[in-house]
Amino acid sequence: MRRLVAALLLSLLAACGRSDWPKPAPALWQVTGQAGQEGWLFGTIHALPDGADWRTPVLDDALEQAGRLVVEVDNLADTRAMQAAFARRAYTPGLPPLPARVPPADRPALLAALDDAGLDGGELTPLEDWAAALTLANALRRGDVTYGVDRALIAGSHRVIGLESVDEQLALFDTLPAAAQAALLRDAVREAGTPDDGARIRAWLTGDTAALEQDAATGLLADPVLRQRLQTSRNHAWLPAITGLLDDGTRPFVAVGAAHMLGPDGLPALLRARGYTVTRIQ
């Protein structure tokens, strides 16, 4: 379920060929402070197609220098805990059928998406809108979390700090206002019917943050309630932990979803506002 949440924060759909990806240079920032503090910020992508290379010498050098890897959730391999957290929050008895919960104009697209995903709409009826949206998005995603950047980084490090628990992440969705949850389901249906040309993955691989910001402005994070809940408020909540690690000499390598690096409420901007020097090094 963690991979569902993460995939929706950036609305990622994978999948072009295995050999036509550009030379990697995903965005990486170095953070320094007046007292000698040092750390790094790296916006990740949580599902990639096989064959999309993202490692670079600059990135590997930063990882070698770092004292700790800091991620959103550190126990991605604990699927049992993730499933249990989802089950605690996702189900409400007596909900109307899924087609009745989207606008009439979107119902044909919903039925087509369910068919493409091999899902039975009746089986999703007990799921709240947010949970149905995540389940549908996961079933339709062509990318593979096996090749996700956060998983690869965690697998390569024995010094990992998580900023959130799985339950805390799911609570972000579970406590959304009803209107925002309905919008999430509607947008998941519309996203399912949108052809994907791999532009988002290319933008991430090449460090094109302007393209990622433009995409975010028209996708999931275009909704002000969702943007505040899923991006802005979390960035501010993470900031004390990140600055604490910087100031105590831990030299953190902060690797969280790429959307958290974007705009005036992104982590680079927030750290600059706290007096740190944040320099794009890739």
Secondary structure, 3 states (H helix, E strand, C coil): CHHHHHHHHHCCCCCCCCCCCCCCCCCEEEEECCCCCEEEEEEECCCECCCCCCCCHHHHHHHHHCCEEEECCCCCCCHHHHHHHHHHHHECCCCCCHHHHCCHHHHHHHHHHHHHHCCCHHHHCCECHHHHHHHHHHHHCCCEHHHCHHHHHHHCCCCEEECCCHHHHHHHHHCCCHHHHHHHHHHHHHHHCCCCCCHHHHHHHCCCHHHHHHHHHHCHHHCHHHHHHHHHHHHHHHHHHHHHHHHCCCCEEEEEEHHHHCCCCCHHHHHHHCCCEEEECC
